[in-house]
């Protein structure tokens, strides 16, 4: 027996889509505004997972996309000897309006190359493919209504895809409707039934998975007599919260597994904040005597540990990573950028071996050309360090390490300069429309080491001279809890990253050299930050 320890994909890895091809399991997850897009994870035992790469890389460009827009809810499937990947690009989401384009790419190998995208229309989001055993191919998704006097959700729709013509049929049938929004639909044929797996309750604390079924592909679909297959809405003390948005996969031994998202909140003054974002978990499910899908352990709460028959018994838990920048290019299995890739002139790994030369870019408010690389934070307790060699000579030349959520949520340990203080360190924070700066702290001469320490809801910083074993604390404790979906009244769907950045707001080619990055995690037996 193998033991799955949830989450299986830790840190920001939401909207999982799972697939088995032979002995290999793959999971695709949403990446929103981050590049490269659609993260692909691989396992042979459901227990140990690695990042295989990304499906949308190279020239994929999301510049101009809003925060928490971009690539939503990829759907990974396999048919006719090819991998199929459907995804949505959300280009705007203002009020009742959502500008969404849906696409399909295919490939013979999960590693690509992926085909040119086929446009599937712009009807809604969360599109997935259902390959019926009768040989036909179908798209199921959310249909959106922008009219202010109508409910925005106008049903789950099914539309045939014509692969020979590389197009959707153009005629969609509403197969399921509910009074409030349901999303993330996936269709399965099991025996004589079509099972429609549905995400309900939004993607926050009320999130859930339910199911409907029909003997006819086009319905009508009967809703499960039980309200939920999976949810944590009725148990706020569970370590896995926001459980919902899932897909099914059948193992080599014939068992059914449900992959789903969930969050591990940290507490601040008794309130929950999911700083790590929405993560990916796995549960054992079965079809009961009445034919309805149920958790194998009973109930509707996600389990932290799940046994998997016939799979691996061991698991190697990652405790972090280090990057000495000794490869010819950035490892994008670990590093992400915003909206588009950084070109060689912006992120140069050759001019100074063992260093990343990062040419300064736009400010943190930009949706176009930020010079920043970031990596997911996977645990509530973490330490992130980097060495900087940078000599700003203007108030508009800045570098440092950053805790990043989005353009309106970040905390930056910043190396800068001004006429009154010379080269110095500050903590600069953005929370919504408000930016604050701490008092300056003198920076050691020459290259400096910068450190961020995450402790549940709190973030602290330190600085040291290169070669000095002593770290000097930067005064202040900073609110990491604000870097979460749950802070403020904006729609936010991503998670906490640590990263390094350089700004050159005059655009004169100023750069910072960065070396010896490390990120270390400490795992907790229980959610961090309990007050």
URQUIDA-V268543 format. One record per backbone hydrogen bond with DSSP energy under -1.0 kcal/mol. CO is the residue of the C=O (numbers start at 1). NH is the residue of the N-H. Records with the same first field share a line. If there is no record, write none. Layout:
BEGIN
CO = NH / NH
END
This chain:
BEGIN
2 = 308
4 = 306
9 = 280
14 = 30
17 = 28
19 = 26
21 = 24
24 = 21
25 = 43
26 = 19
27 = 41
28 = 17
29 = 39
31 = 34
32 = 71
33 = 339
35 = 337
37 = 56
38 = 55
39 = 29
40 = 52 / 53
41 = 27
42 = 50
43 = 25
50 = 42
53 = 40
56 = 37
57 = 60
62 = 65
66 = 69
70 = 90
71 = 32
72 = 88
75 = 86
77 = 84
79 = 82
82 = 79
83 = 107
84 = 77
85 = 105
86 = 75
87 = 103
88 = 72
89 = 101
90 = 70
92 = 99
94 = 97
99 = 91 / 92
101 = 89
102 = 120
103 = 87
104 = 118
105 = 85
106 = 115
107 = 83
109 = 112
118 = 104
121 = 102
123 = 144
125 = 142
128 = 140
130 = 138
132 = 135
136 = 132
137 = 161
138 = 130
139 = 159
140 = 128
141 = 157
143 = 154
147 = 150
152 = 145
155 = 143
156 = 175 / 176
157 = 141
158 = 173
159 = 139
160 = 169
162 = 167
167 = 162
173 = 158
176 = 156
183 = 199
186 = 197
188 = 195
190 = 193
193 = 190
194 = 214
195 = 188
196 = 212
197 = 186
198 = 210
199 = 183
200 = 208
204 = 207
208 = 200
209 = 229 / 230
210 = 198
211 = 224
212 = 196
213 = 222
214 = 194
216 = 219
222 = 213
230 = 209
232 = 235
235 = 238
241 = 263
244 = 261
247 = 259
249 = 257
251 = 254
255 = 251
256 = 285
257 = 249
258 = 283
259 = 247
260 = 281
261 = 244
262 = 279
263 = 241
266 = 273
268 = 271
271 = 268
273 = 266 / 275
274 = 277
275 = 496
278 = 13
279 = 262
280 = 8 / 9
281 = 260
283 = 258
284 = 296
286 = 294
288 = 291
292 = 288
294 = 286
295 = 298
300 = 231
304 = 6
306 = 4
308 = 2 / 311
319 = 521
321 = 519
323 = 517
325 = 354
330 = 332
331 = 334 / 335
336 = 374
337 = 35
338 = 340
339 = 62
343 = 347
346 = 359
348 = 357
352 = 355
356 = 514
357 = 348
358 = 512
361 = 504
363 = 366
367 = 64
369 = 362
371 = 502
373 = 500
374 = 336
375 = 498
380 = 456
381 = 522
382 = 454
383 = 520
384 = 452
385 = 518
386 = 450
387 = 515
388 = 448
389 = 513
394 = 397
396 = 505
398 = 503
399 = 415
400 = 501
401 = 413
402 = 499
403 = 411
404 = 497
406 = 409
408 = 432
409 = 405 / 406
410 = 430
411 = 403
412 = 428
414 = 426
415 = 399
416 = 424
418 = 422
422 = 418
423 = 443
424 = 416
425 = 441
426 = 414
427 = 438
428 = 412
429 = 436
430 = 410
431 = 434
434 = 431
436 = 429
441 = 425
447 = 466
448 = 388
449 = 464
450 = 386
451 = 462
452 = 384
453 = 460
454 = 382
455 = 458
457 = 480 / 481
458 = 455
459 = 478
460 = 453
461 = 474
462 = 451
463 = 472
464 = 449
465 = 468
472 = 463
478 = 459 / 480
479 = 482
480 = 483
482 = 484
484 = 487
496 = 377
497 = 404
498 = 375
499 = 402
500 = 373
501 = 400
502 = 361
503 = 398
504 = 507
510 = 360
512 = 358
513 = 389
514 = 356
515 = 387
517 = 323
518 = 385
519 = 321
520 = 383
528 = 267
END
